[in-house]
Structures are given as structure tokens and as C-alpha cells.
Amino acid sequence: MHLTAARQFISAVTTAGRDVLGDTHPLLKKIEIAERSLDTDGLRGIQEDIDALPEQTRDDLLKAVHKHMREDLSMIWNQLPMAGSNNTH
């Protein structure tokens, strides 16, 4: 996973997780740790923890993550190669 995409995913899960799971949910602590290193094992662990959530909770979380990523224009904008450039060709 590209590091920018990984950071965006972690940011979206953190934001949505606070709303859906609550500030004290153990998943948020794991995300905080994974965010520092952005290593494959940490990111895989987050995915496994999301998969292990009760079905309705997982669905609610992933819907909120998708909504956050869909509506946060900076996540889209940062993926554009010439975003922020003053080039006018």
C-alpha cells in the first residue's frame, strides 16, 4: 500500500472509529501504534481487528470510513499528480 494511501486509510479509520466505536476502543490504540510505523504487519493487524468486529459494528465502521474518505476532498486532491502545482500548461 502506498504510504499516502495508508496514512489516509488510518486517518479515516481513526476518525470513523471514534464516532462508531468510541474513544476508548482498543482498535484505536492499535491504530495509533501502526500510524507511527506504517509497517505492513501493523496495517494487516488493523484489517484483522476490523474483520473480527461484530458484523453490524464492522459494517457501520466501514460505511463511516467510506463516507469520510469520499467526502474529504483532501484525500482525493492529494492523489492527483499535479495537485497544488502552479503549472498552467
Phi and psi restraints in degrees (value plus and minus 20) as a CYANA .aco file:
   2 HIS   PHI     -78.9   -38.9
   2 HIS   PSI     120.0   160.0
   3 LEU   PHI     -79.2   -39.2
   3 LEU   PSI     -58.3   -18.3
   4 THR   PHI     -82.7   -42.7
   4 THR   PSI     -64.4   -24.4
   5 ALA   PHI     -83.9   -43.9
   5 ALA   PSI     -59.4   -19.4
   6 ALA   PHI     -83.1   -43.1
   6 ALA   PSI     -64.0   -24.0
   7 ARG   PHI     -82.9   -42.9
   7 ARG   PSI     -60.8   -20.8
   8 GLN   PHI     -86.4   -46.4
   8 GLN   PSI     -60.5   -20.5
   9 PHE   PHI     -82.3   -42.3
   9 PHE   PSI     -67.5   -27.5
  10 ILE   PHI     -82.2   -42.2
  10 ILE   PSI     -62.4   -22.4
  11 SER   PHI     -80.9   -40.9
  11 SER   PSI     -64.5   -24.5
  12 ALA   PHI     -86.4   -46.4
  12 ALA   PSI     -62.1   -22.1
  13 VAL   PHI     -86.2   -46.2
  13 VAL   PSI     -58.0   -18.0
  14 THR   PHI     -83.3   -43.3
  14 THR   PSI     -69.7   -29.7
  15 THR   PHI     -82.4   -42.4
  15 THR   PSI     -69.9   -29.9
  16 ALA   PHI     -87.2   -47.2
  16 ALA   PSI     -57.7   -17.7
  17 GLY   PHI     -81.5   -41.5
  17 GLY   PSI     -58.9   -18.9
  18 ARG   PHI     -82.0   -42.0
  18 ARG   PSI     -60.4   -20.4
  19 ASP   PHI     -92.6   -52.6
  19 ASP   PSI     -63.4   -23.4
  20 VAL   PHI    -106.2   -66.2
  20 VAL   PSI     -62.1   -22.1
  21 LEU   PHI    -118.5   -78.5
  21 LEU   PSI     -44.2    -4.2
  22 GLY   PHI      77.9   117.9
  22 GLY   PSI     132.6   172.6
  23 ASP   PHI     -80.7   -40.7
  23 ASP   PSI     -44.4    -4.4
  24 THR   PHI    -120.1   -80.1
  24 THR   PSI     -13.7    26.3
  25 HIS   PHI     -84.5   -44.5
  25 HIS   PSI     116.7   156.7
  26 PRO   PHI     -78.1   -38.1
  26 PRO   PSI     -48.1    -8.1
  27 LEU   PHI     -80.5   -40.5
  27 LEU   PSI     -56.2   -16.2
  28 LEU   PHI     -86.3   -46.3
  28 LEU   PSI     -54.3   -14.3
  29 LYS   PHI     -86.8   -46.8
  29 LYS   PSI     -62.2   -22.2
  30 LYS   PHI     -83.5   -43.5
  30 LYS   PSI     -57.7   -17.7
  31 ILE   PHI     -84.7   -44.7
  31 ILE   PSI     -62.0   -22.0
  32 GLU   PHI     -78.5   -38.5
  32 GLU   PSI     -62.6   -22.6
  33 ILE   PHI     -87.0   -47.0
  33 ILE   PSI     -66.3   -26.3
  34 ALA   PHI     -84.2   -44.2
  34 ALA   PSI     -52.5   -12.5
  35 GLU   PHI     -83.5   -43.5
  35 GLU   PSI     -52.9   -12.9
  36 ARG   PHI     -89.3   -49.3
  36 ARG   PSI     -57.0   -17.0
  37 SER   PHI    -122.0   -82.0
  37 SER   PSI     -50.7   -10.7
  38 LEU   PHI      32.2    72.2
  38 LEU   PSI      15.5    55.5
  39 ASP   PHI    -105.4   -65.4
  39 ASP   PSI     138.0   178.0
  40 THR   PHI     -79.7   -39.7
  40 THR   PSI     -61.5   -21.5
  41 ASP   PHI     -84.1   -44.1
  41 ASP   PSI     -60.8   -20.8
  42 GLY   PHI     -84.5   -44.5
  42 GLY   PSI     -62.1   -22.1
  43 LEU   PHI     -87.9   -47.9
  43 LEU   PSI     -58.9   -18.9
  44 ARG   PHI     -84.2   -44.2
  44 ARG   PSI     -59.4   -19.4
  45 GLY   PHI     -82.0   -42.0
  45 GLY   PSI     -59.4   -19.4
  46 ILE   PHI     -81.9   -41.9
  46 ILE   PSI     -65.4   -25.4
  47 GLN   PHI     -82.1   -42.1
  47 GLN   PSI     -61.5   -21.5
  48 GLU   PHI     -84.1   -44.1
  48 GLU   PSI     -59.9   -19.9
  49 ASP   PHI     -87.1   -47.1
  49 ASP   PSI     -57.8   -17.8
  50 ILE   PHI     -84.2   -44.2
  50 ILE   PSI     -64.3   -24.3
  51 ASP   PHI     -80.7   -40.7
  51 ASP   PSI     -50.5   -10.5
  52 ALA   PHI    -102.4   -62.4
  52 ALA   PSI     -29.4    10.6
  53 LEU   PHI     -84.6   -44.6
  53 LEU   PSI     133.8   173.8
  54 PRO   PHI     -75.1   -35.1
  54 PRO   PSI     125.7   165.7
  55 GLU   PHI     -71.3   -31.3
  55 GLU   PSI     -68.9   -28.9
  56 GLN   PHI     -85.5   -45.5
  56 GLN   PSI     -60.1   -20.1
  57 THR   PHI     -84.3   -44.3
  57 THR   PSI     -64.9   -24.9
  58 ARG   PHI     -81.0   -41.0
  58 ARG   PSI     -65.2   -25.2
  59 ASP   PHI     -81.8   -41.8
  59 ASP   PSI     -63.4   -23.4
  60 ASP   PHI     -82.9   -42.9
  60 ASP   PSI     -62.5   -22.5
  61 LEU   PHI     -84.1   -44.1
  61 LEU   PSI     -68.4   -28.4
  62 LEU   PHI     -86.7   -46.7
  62 LEU   PSI     -53.5   -13.5
  63 LYS   PHI     -82.8   -42.8
  63 LYS   PSI     -63.1   -23.1
  64 ALA   PHI     -88.0   -48.0
  64 ALA   PSI     -58.3   -18.3
  65 VAL   PHI     -82.7   -42.7
  65 VAL   PSI     -67.0   -27.0
  66 HIS   PHI     -80.9   -40.9
  66 HIS   PSI     -64.4   -24.4
  67 LYS   PHI     -80.7   -40.7
  67 LYS   PSI     -65.3   -25.3
  68 HIS   PHI     -80.3   -40.3
  68 HIS   PSI     -66.6   -26.6
  69 MET   PHI     -88.9   -48.9
  69 MET   PSI     -54.6   -14.6
  70 ARG   PHI     -90.4   -50.4
  70 ARG   PSI     -55.2   -15.2
  71 GLU   PHI    -115.6   -75.6
  71 GLU   PSI     -32.6     7.4
  72 ASP   PHI    -108.5   -68.5
  72 ASP   PSI      77.5   117.5
  73 LEU   PHI     -80.8   -40.8
  73 LEU   PSI     -46.6    -6.6
  74 SER   PHI     -84.0   -44.0
  74 SER   PSI     -50.3   -10.3
  75 MET   PHI     -87.1   -47.1
  75 MET   PSI     -56.8   -16.8
  76 ILE   PHI     -96.5   -56.5
  76 ILE   PSI     -68.2   -28.2
  77 TRP   PHI     -77.1   -37.1
  77 TRP   PSI     -61.7   -21.7
  78 ASN   PHI     -87.6   -47.6
  78 ASN   PSI     -34.6     5.4
  79 GLN   PHI    -108.6   -68.6
  79 GLN   PSI     -31.4     8.6
  80 LEU   PHI    -100.7   -60.7
  80 LEU   PSI     108.1   148.1
  81 PRO   PHI     -79.3   -39.3
  81 PRO   PSI     -54.2   -14.2
  82 MET   PHI    -125.3   -85.3
  82 MET   PSI      -7.7    32.3
  83 ALA   PHI     -80.5   -40.5
  83 ALA   PSI     114.3   154.3
  84 GLY   PHI      62.9   102.9
  84 GLY   PSI     -24.9    15.1
  85 SER   PHI     -99.1   -59.1
  85 SER   PSI     129.3   169.3
  86 ASN   PHI    -113.4   -73.4
  86 ASN   PSI     -13.1    26.9
  87 ASN   PHI     -79.9   -39.9
  87 ASN   PSI     118.6   158.6
  88 THR   PHI    -151.2  -111.2
  88 THR   PSI      23.8    63.8
